[in-house]
Amino acid sequence: MTSPLTLPGPQYLSLHLLETLAAVLPVRDENGMPKTIVYGGVERHMITSQARRRAERVHSRNRANRGEGALAGRTMGVRTREWALFTARALQATHGWEYDEAVVMARAVLEGVGLKFGDRAKKTVAHLTKVLVFAPRDAGDRIAAHVHSVRGELEVWLGKFLAAQEAAAQKAKSKRSKAAVDDTAEEGGSKLLALPRTSRATVLAALAPRDAIDIALYGRFLAEIPDSPNVDGAIQSAHAFTVHEAEQTDDFYAAADDAKLDRKANALDFLDAAETAEHGGAGMTGYQSLISGTFYRHAVLDRLRLRTNLVAGGFAEDEVEVVAAAAEGEFVTAFVDAFPEAKRNSTASTGSLPVLVLAFDGDRAFNYASAFQKPIDEAAEKAPAGEVAARRLLAHHDFVRARRTDLSAVRALTYDLAVHGVLQELGIKDVTSVEGLTA
């Protein structure tokens, strides 16, 4: 290619997916209830884009780390509050530091570049950043290697830094309430004594997105460090919603107490059996809300933004196109195969396969949610919602394409025999693998 930003084709890959789920609860609100929206005048169940994006990102990361898929062996990111702990473990395991000393240094160094931490008095959060930081998985190792290389200099700085924090806390204590003391001491420390310039630059470089492919795809935002680069992700994701009115079941469950039942089964006489019966009944009971239905899901890949992010991450010009193609292929795979894991063991939700996936290219993104503004009524249609939705989605695309010159013919994948028949009826040759969805 003549430039890292030269595209081999249209800028946007649009993906549209229909999936039918039965008795699942992949995402919940703060009360443990299914999330819903009102659309087309009726309530619909919703699976948030955040839940889907995390499932897709982790799916791709795990495959890459196992040496599988198009991104096998590539650098991926970790989104966590535990970078001080990662750094401390690396100082201990690789460089021989005592752990208690290492974790104090690691926290101070990250505070020194602007990250805020929890209250030191609370062990559960003392060494956790207040926000999640999405960075390449080797960031902790890189920071640890630098800290060890300039250990003497940083130990002098650490003494001054902790003394400055303590002085700030004492000053605040004489003027404010205890709550204000904690906030001032924790948030003001990094402003009192900045990390030495070379160390600051090294730590920021370690936390920078660099060559992490999932950060290039999904982006990151880190407001606490203004001079640490943020990334505008190449993927746009919409909330999934049911193509029909919400269908919900409040399922009553009873969990057995194994020990109690064993005593009853092995009672040696009537007295033992009678005593066991007095404590009869389930070991635990309760309710859980489960949802069923056919969901419409949509996402877009901005190929230009992906390549821009890869160039910013330091990839050479001759690498960008290869890596971009691999990242696109892996994203499509994750979009089709990944599923949020909430209640996976009790609902087997992660085994679900799409009813239909449509992929096409265009010079802009196309969201087809309007195709389902009128909710599907299975009784009136005399057909399952999945099949009706597939016909409606395909017809919507044909209608739009007839009026636009900037989108391609559709590529279709189905795991549903009835929908396969619909595609044949409409003269659409469906692909037989996820790989066939990419241009």
N, C-alpha and C positions, 0 to 999 in steps of 0.2 A: 504494500500500500504506500501511497505517496506521502501520507501524513498519519499520525496516530489517531486523528479525528475523522478520517475518511471512512464513510460507512459503505459496506458492501451491498446495501439494499435499503429498504424503508427504515425509518427511525424507530418505529414502535411495533412491538409484538403484543397483540391483545389476546388474552386468554379468558375463556368463558367456560364455566363448569357447572353441571347439574349433578347433585349427589342425593341419593335417597337414604335416609337414616331412620332406624327404628329403635325406640326406647333407649335413648342416649342422653347424656348431659355433658357435652364437651366444654361448656363455659357457663359460669354462674355469676349472678350479681352479688352484692354485699350481704344479701340475706339468704344466699344459697339457692336462689330461684333462677329459672332459665331467663336469659336476657331476651327482650322483645323490642320491637318497634311497631309503629302504626304506619302502614303504607297502603295506598289505595283504599283507604277507609276502613281497613280491618287490621287487627293485631297479627303480626308475624313473629315467628321465632327468629333469633339472630345469633350468629356466631361471629364474634368480633374479628376484625382484621388483625388485631394485635395477637390474638390466640393463634390464628392461622400463620402469621408471619413467623412467630417464634417456632411453631412446629416445623415449618419449612426450613428455617435457618438452622435449627439444631439437626434436622434430618441431613442436610447437606454437609454440615460440619462433621458430624459423626462418620458419614461415609468417607469424606476426605481423609479424616484422621485414621480410618481403618485401611486406607489405601484403595478405596473403591470409588467408582464413578469418574466422571469427567474431570473432577478437581482433585483426584487422588494425589496426595503428597503436597498440595498447595497449602500456603499459610492461611489459617482461619482465625477468627477472633473469639474472645470470651467476654461476655457481658456480666460483670460482677462488682460487688462492693469489697471484694477480698484481696485487692492488689497488694496491700501492705502485708497480708499473711502470705501471699504467693512469694513476695520478695524476701520475707523473713525465712521462709522454708528453703529458698534457694541459697541464702546466705549461710544457713545452717548446714544443708546437705552438700553443697558444692564448695563452700569456702571455709567451713569449719567454725563458724561463729556459734556462740551460745545463743539459744533461741530467744531467751528473754531480752538479751542485748540487741539481737537482730530485729525483733519486732518493734522495739522502741525507735531504733534508727529508721526502719522502713516507714513507719508512720510519720515521723518527723520530716523525712525527705519528701514524701508525697504532700504533706502539709506545706512544705516549703515552696512547692510549685503552685499552690492555690487550692488544693482539694481540701474539703472540710470533712471532719470525722465526728463520730459519736462521742458522747460523754466518757471521759477517761475512767470515771468512777463506776461505770456500768460495764461489766466484763463482756456481756453479750454483744455490745456495739463499739467497744473502745477502739478496736482496730479495723472498723468497717467505715468506708467512706459513706457520706450521707446520700450520695447518688450512685447509681449504677454507672460504671465506666466500661465502654465497649472498646477493647484494644486487642492487638494481636496477642495470641496465647503465650508468646515468649517474652512479653513485656517485663514480667517479674524477674526472669532470668537475666535480662539485659540490665535492668536497674541494679540488681544484686551484683553483677560483675563490675559495674562502674563503682558502686559504693565500696566494694572491697578494694578496688584499685587505688582509691583515694581515702582510705579508711582514716588515716591520721588527720587529714584536713577536716573531714566530716565529723570526726569525734570532737574536735575543738569547736566547730560550728554548732554541733548538737548541744553542748553544754551551754553555750550562749543562748541558743534558741529556747531551750527548756527554762532557763532563768528568765528570759523575757516573757514567756508565757506565764510563769508563776507571778512575776511582778504585775502583769496586766490583770491577773485574777485577783490579786490582793488589792489592787487599786479599785477595781470594780466592786469588790466586796465591801469596801468602806462607803460606797455611794448607793449601791443598788441592792435589790432583793437577791435571794439565793438563785432564783431562776435566771435573773439577768447576769449573774456571775458566770453561770455555766455557758450561756450563749457567748458572752464576751470573751471568755478564756478560750473557748473552742474555735470561734470564728475569727478572732483577732490575732491568734498566734502567728499565722503565716505572714501577716502584714508587718510584724514586728522585726523580723530578721529573715530576709530572703535567702534562699539557697544560693551558694556561690554560682557565678554565672556559667561556668563550664558544666557543673553538675546539673544545673537547671536545664541547660540545652540538651544534655544527654538523657535526662529523665523524660523531657517532653518528646524527644525523638523516639524513645522506647514506647511511649503511650500513643504516639501518632498512628494513624490508620495504616501507613506503610503499604505492604503488599497483601494485607488480609482481604481475601476475595469477598467474604460475606459482608465486610464493611463497605466495600465498593458497591455491592448489590443493594444492601438494606439501609446504608447510611448510619450516621451517628450524630448526636448533638451533645456537646459538653460545654455548658455555659460557665462552669466554675473556673475554667482556665481560658481566658479570652484568646491567648496566643497559641492554643492547641487547636489544630485544624479540625473543623467539623466537616461532615460529608453529607451532601444532598444525595440520598439513595436513588438508585436507578429503577427501583421497583415501587410501583404504586398499587396498593391493595384496597379493595372495598370490603365492607362488612357483607357477609353472606346472610341471606334471608330466605324464608320459605316462600315458595311461589303460590301458596294457598294460605288460608287462614290458619292460625296457630293451633296445633293439636298437642295437648299436654295431659299426662296421667300422673296423679299423685299416688305413688306406689307404696303400699304398706309392706314393711318387711319385718320378719322375726328371725333373730339369730339364735341358734341353739348353743347351749352351754355343754360342751363335750363331757366335762367331768360329771355334771349332774346326770346326764343321760347314761353315762357308763355305770354310775352307782345304781340307777334304776334297772338297767339291763342285767346287772350282776348281783342283784339282791338275793340273799340266801334264804330269807324267810319272809313271811307276811309283814312282820314288824318293820323290817328294813324297808320293804316296799312302801308301807304306809308312811314312814318318816320321809322318804324321798318324795312321795306324792304331795306332802304338805308344802314342799318347796318347788312344786312343779311350775310349768309354764316356760316360756322362752327366756333365754339369757338376756336378751336385749330386743327391744322393738323400736320402730320409728317410721318416718315417712321420707321418701325422696321423690322429687319431681323429675319426670322423664319426658323427653319430647320426641316426636316422630315427624317425618315430612321430607319433602324434596326441596333442597336448597339451591339457590342460584348464587354462584360465586364468581368474582371477576378480579383480574390483576393485569397490570401492564408492565412491560419491560421497556425502558428507554435506552436503546442501544447506544445513542450518542453520549448520554450521561454515564453509562457504564464505562465506555472507552475513556472519557474524560477523567473519571475517577481512577482508572488503572494507570493512566499517564501520570496523574498527580501522586499515585502511590509508588512511582519509581520504576514501572515496567519499561523496558526498552521498546523502541518503535517496532522492531521485528517480532516482539513477543505479544504485543497488545491484541492483535487480531486472533491469535491462537487462544489466548487466555479468555478473551471476550466470548468466543464461540463456546468454549468449555463451560464458562459461567452461565451462559444462556441455556445450554443443554441441561445443566444441573438444576438450574432454577425451575425449568419446566418439569423435570422429574419430581422435584420436591412439591411443586404445586399440585401435581396429580397424586402422588403417593403419600405425602405427609398428612398427619391428622393430629389434632390436640389430644393429649393423653389423659385428660381428666376422666376418672371412672372407667379407664380402659379395661381393668380386670373384671368388672362386674357387668360391662355392656359390650365388650369386644368391638368397640367402635373403631379402633385403629385398623380393623380388617376391611373397612368399607372401601368399595371401588366406585369410581364415578359412573353415573348413567351416561354422560356425554361430556366430552371436552372439545371445544372449538378453539382453533388458533388461526389467526390471520395477521397480516402485516399492513401497516398504513403509515401515512405521514403525520398522523395524530392519533391519540388514544380514542377508543370507542367503548363506552359503557352501555350495556343493553338492559339495564335494570328496568327501563320503561316498558319492556316487553311483558313484564309481570306486574305492572301497576294494577291491572284487573286480576284479582285473585282467581286461580283455577278452582272450579267446582267439579270434583270428580263425578258426583252424581249426575250433574247436567251433561258433562262431557262423555259419560259412560265409558271412561278409560282411566287408567292410573295416571296420577299427576306427573310422574316422570316421563311417560310417553307423550302426554299432552304438552308438557313444558319443552321437550325436545323439538317437537313440530313447531311450536311457537317461536323458539329461539332461532331455528333454521330459517323460518319464514321471515323473521325480523331482519336477519342478516342479509338475505336476498333483497328485501325491500330497500334497506339502507344502501347496499352496494349498487343497486340500479340507479341511485341518485348521487353517487360519489365516484370520483375517479382516483381516489387516493387510498384504496384498500384492496387487498388481494382476495382471491377465492379462498374459501374456508378449507382448513384441514381438520378432519374429524376423527376422534377416537372414542370408541364406546366399549364398555364391558357389560352391556345389557343386550340380551338377544332380541328383545322386542324393538329396541331402538336401532339395532343393526338392521332389522327389517325395514324400519322407517327410512334409513339412509339409502338402502337399496331401492326402495320404492321411489325415492326422490332423485335417483340417479347420482348419488354422492358416494364415491369410493372412499371408504374409511381406511385410515392407517391402522396397522396392527401392533404398533409399539409407540411408547412415549417419544422415542427419537424421531418418529415421523411427524410430530407436531412442529418441529423447528424447520425453518425455511432451508 
